[in-house]
Amino acid sequence: MTTDTLPTIDWMAADFQTDIERAAAAIAPFQEKGGPGFVRSQRGIEVVNYDTAVALTRDPRFSLAMPHKLKIIGITEGAAARSALNFLFSREGVDHVRARKACAPWFTASGAEKLRAQTRQWVGEWLDAAAGKEDDFEFLGEISNRLPSTLFCAIIGAPVSDAPFIQHMSEEMMLLTAPPMPGNAERIEAAAGKTEAYLLGEAEKRRSNPGEDLLSHLVKVQQEGTIDDNDILAVVFNALVGSTDTTSAQICLSLQSLAAHPDQWELLKNDPSLAPKAVMELLRYNPGAWSVQRSPYETLEYEGLEIKPEDTLFPCVFAANNDESVFPDPRRLDITRDQPASPLNFGMGRHGCLGRMITLMEQEEVLVAVTQKWSNLTVLESNFTGQMFALAPHAFRVSFSVAQ
């Protein structure tokens, strides 16, 4: 089997650019049970079966293909190339293990719980401030963009007044995951330089005034002689681009799904303890990340297909999460569902999302607060770009009724 013999799709077709419902339906015919689940598109090889996608993301013979991604965007040097190739999820071997080992004690379930009370307070205050805006509330700017960037400031020990800067830098850096567009390389380069300088400056402050935050933890490890500034940047830069826009998009998408399924809204409203299950089901049902990226280090045969280093494979999160052989009746939203397998949203293996417990906590707090404070929700405007890559929210306006 070669790439030329694979079935093909047009990932720019309306089915793949409209919404998750149409995209999942369009890819379903290629998810034959027991088959490899490979489909060819203009951008590379789409991996649409859950089992193959999971195995591929775990396979150490494949990288995240960052050099290839940068080349497509037009980034070959400078702060953007330096930062992107240094991200924790771009690293391999001893460099990856060293940095991940240094930060792992901080990214724990108990660590996420320490942030829950503050998160709950912020969300509650911001929702209360929405009084009088029931007919038209700009949820994206007031809540879903605001929370991850504000929480990131707390994570690194920075003043919360830095949150707008963090949000903007994250938006610019997330262009790395967007479809290539003219001008993106220059925007990413500018953001990378500013963000790198900012993070190194914050790390320097922690050396003289340490706290309980992530940067203070990493600075302490550095003083023990096991990591350096590049390792600190690898972790914290990665946490920035992996925790802000992605969480913001997912919060909006999850609320959009709940608004379209009032029975599920009522279930969560009546039983807030369902929040952890609800978050995982909503991640599966309507994911913000539609695909990830992999390339082999050397030519090899994979599931009967010859793959070369210049080939790019896209394990499709939206497809894997809707694979009926793994998730029965996948287009039925059920927040009481016991997931038979982990949705692919957070990746798998050595590059699995380190901060997943924090973003899960954030999403739980938003969903519980909204369903407790509001009796209903209507989406007035929902605008996302980046289908087949990572969705970027540009507008999410809602109307609501305050719970009595």
WOURMO-V69932 format. One record per backbone hydrogen bond with DSSP energy under -1.0 kcal/mol. CO is the residue of the C=O (numbers start at 1). NH is the residue of the N-H. If there is no record, write none. Layout:
co:nh
CO:NH
CO:NH
//
This chain:
co:nh
1:306
2:5
3:6
7:40
10:13
13:16
14:17
14:18
19:23
20:24
21:25
22:26
23:27
24:28
27:30
28:31
32:35
37:48
39:46
40:9
44:41
45:314
46:39
47:316
49:53
50:54
51:55
52:56
53:57
54:58
59:62
61:297
63:295
65:69
66:70
67:71
68:72
69:73
70:74
70:75
78:82
79:83
80:84
81:85
87:90
87:91
92:96
93:97
94:98
95:99
96:100
97:101
98:102
99:103
100:104
103:106
103:107
106:108
108:112
109:113
110:114
112:115
115:119
116:120
117:121
118:122
119:123
120:124
121:125
122:126
123:127
124:128
125:129
127:130
128:131
130:133
133:136
134:400
137:139
137:398
138:142
139:143
139:144
140:145
143:147
145:149
146:150
147:151
148:152
149:153
150:154
151:155
152:156
153:158
155:214
159:162
160:163
162:166
163:167
164:168
165:169
166:170
167:171
168:172
169:173
170:174
172:175
173:176
174:177
181:184
183:187
184:188
185:189
186:190
187:191
188:192
189:193
190:194
191:195
192:196
193:197
194:198
195:199
196:200
197:201
198:202
199:203
200:204
201:205
202:206
203:207
205:209
213:217
214:218
215:219
216:220
217:221
218:222
219:223
221:226
222:225
228:232
229:233
230:234
231:235
232:236
233:237
234:88
235:239
236:240
237:241
238:242
240:244
244:248
245:249
246:250
247:251
248:252
249:253
250:254
251:255
252:256
253:257
254:258
255:259
256:260
258:261
261:264
261:265
262:266
263:267
264:268
265:269
266:270
267:271
271:274
272:275
274:278
275:279
276:280
277:281
278:282
279:283
280:284
281:285
282:286
288:391
290:318
294:313
295:63
300:307
302:305
305:302
307:300
308:311
312:45
313:294
314:47
315:292
316:320
317:321
319:322
320:323
323:326
323:327
329:332
334:337
344:347
346:353
349:352
355:359
356:360
357:361
358:362
359:363
360:364
361:365
362:366
363:367
364:368
365:369
366:370
367:371
368:372
369:373
370:374
373:403
378:399
381:397
383:394
383:395
385:392
386:389
389:290
389:291
392:385
395:383
396:140
397:380
397:381
398:137
399:378
401:375
//
